[in-house]
Amino acid sequence: MLDKLREAVLQGEYDAVPALTQGALDTGTTPAELLDSVLIPAMDVVGSEYESGIRYIPEMLVSAEAMKAAMTVLRPLLSDCGIEPKGRVLIGTVEGDLHDIGKNLVVTMLEGAAFEVIDLGVEVEANRFVEALREHQPDVLALSALLTTTMVFMPQVIERIEEADLRTSVKIIVGGAPITEEYAGRIGADGYAEDAAAAVTVVKELLGITA
């Protein structure tokens, strides 16, 4: 059953995943064991294969959807067991930008890596990010922009966070098609991720998570 679930996630068979997940639970596998020994390792493979050029974005997306289907079954059980997420990430696409495919993939990959993710959606203004930081107190803030005309709002968000005296309480990562590592450093971000798989790696590194 566990091998079938792992393979279903790898192949993106999201319709089959909920039943396989429940079947594994019914045979006595705990939610934590499923997450740590099956689901997270499967998504690690997906991320590694994407970075190696073995997988492409559509294949990554269907595996991410399969992971999301498994988490729909597991999330309430993990909460009931008192299992804490590895960290909390607040994410949103900056003001003026309606693109969300890349952001949504990052959300799913982070959730698949056992992070709690608060998604503010698209066209998020700087003040909304500040309000959400105060409300949710995340470990990491992830800013996304897919246009050169909207990437200029990233430094404005960081400036507003500094003005609100919240900068030292959160790590900030940025990403999106026009963003570079050089730009991330120039605007004062703590990290840059070129894709969803890299975002998981960067968040773990910033939080000192080795597994």
N, C-alpha and C positions, 0 to 999 in steps of 0.2 A: 504493500500500500504506500509506504513512504517513497519508494523508488518511482512509483507511478505518479505520485504527487510532484516530486521533483521534476520528472520528465515533462509533466503537463505544464509546469511553470516555464521550463526551458523552451518548450515548443509553443507557448502562448495559447494553450487550450483552455481558455478562461471559462468556457461553459462547463467543463468537466471538473474544474478545481474545487468549487464549493462541496460537492458530494465526496470527492477524494479527501478533502480536509476533514469533513465530518466523519468519514469512515475511519481515518487515522485516529481521530479522537475517540471513536467508539471502541477501538481495539486497545485503548489504554495509553496511547501516546499523549503526553501533556501538551498544553498549548505552548509552553516555553520550549519544550523539546522540538516541536514542529518548527517553531520560529528559528531556533538556534542551529538545528541540525539539518533542516531541509530547505526552508524558504530563503533565509538569508544567504546560505551558501549558493543556492540556485541563482539568486540575483547577483551575487558576486561574480559568478560565471558569465552571466549576461553582460555585466559591465565590462569585464575583462575582454570578452570576445568583441564587444563593440569597440573598445579602445584599440584592439589588435586588427580591426578591419574585417573580422570574420562575420560580424553582424552589422546590419544597417538599421537606421532609425525605425522603419516600419516593424522589423522583427523585434526590436527593443520595446516598442510600444505595446505589442501584443503580449509579451512576457510581463511587462509592467501591469497590464490589465489583469493578467492571470494572478499576479501577486496581490493586486487590490482585491480580487475576488476572494482569495484566501484570507486576507486581513478582515474582510467583512464578517467572516465566521469567527476569527480568532480574537479580534479586538475587544469585544465585551468580556470574553473569558480571561484574557490577559489582565484586564482591569480588575475583575473579580478576584484574581489570584494575587493582586497587589504587585504585579510585575511592572516596574517603572521603565519608561522609555529611556533610551541612551542619552537623549537630550531633546530640547525643544527648539524648533526652527520656525521663524516667522518669514513668510515669503510673499512677494508681490511684484507685479510688473509696474514700472513707474508711470507717472503722469503722462497722459497723451498716447500711451501705447496699448493697443487692444490685443496684441498677440499673446497667446497663452499656451500653445502646444508645447513649447520647450519648458515653460514653467511647470506645466502639469506633469510632464515626464520627470522633472526634478522632484516634484512632490511625491510621486509614486515611488521613485527610487529611494528617497529618504525614508518613506514609510516602510518600504521593504527592508531597509537596514535598521529598523526598530527605533526610528526617531518619531517624536510627536511633531506634526507639522500644522501650523495655522496658516491657511492660504487666504490672503486678502484680495485675491483676484487681480484684475487688470485696471489700468488707469488710476493707480493709487497715488494720491497727493502726499507730499512730504509730511504735512500735519497729521494725516491718517496713520502713517508709519509711526510717528512719535506717540500718538494716542495708543496704538496697538502695542508698542514696546512697554509703555507704562502698565497696560492692562494685562498682558500675557507674560511679561518678563522672560523673553526667550534667551537662549544661550547664543543663538546665531540669527542674524538677519540676512536674508538672501534677496538681492535686488536684481530684477531682470529687465532688459531692454533689447528690442529687436530692430530698432531703427536708429540711425545716426542722429535723427532729429529729436529723439527722446532720451538718448543716453546722457544728454546734458543735464537731465533732472537728477541723475544719480548723485553728483556732488552736492546738489541742493538738499537732497535728503540727508546726507551725511552732515552737512553744515547745520541743518535744523536739529539733528540729534545731538550735536555738540552744544548747540545753544540751550538745549533742554537738559544739559548735564547728564546725559544718558550714554555717552560714547564709551566710557570705561566699563560699562556693565554688559556690553554685547559685542560679539565679533561680527564683522560685516563682510559678506562675500558678494561678488557681482559676476554677472555672466550674460551672454546673449551674442548674437551674430556680430555686431560691430565692436564688441568689447575685447580688449587685449589685456595681457598681464601688466604691460607698461601703463595703460590707462588706469587700471585698478590701483596700482601703486601711487599714481599721480593724484588721484582723488581721495586717497587716504583709506582705501578699503584694506581689510586684513587678508583677503584672499580672492583668487580669481578661478573660475571653473569654466572650461571651454565646452563642456557638455554635462549631461545628467550624471553619468558615471563618475566623472571627475568631481562633481559637486559633492557626492557622498564622501569621496576620499578627502577632499579639502575640509569638509565639516569635521570629519573624524580627527584629522591632523590638528585643527584649531582647538579641538576640545580634549586632545591628548588621549583619544580612544584608539587602542591598538588592535582590537578584535572587530 
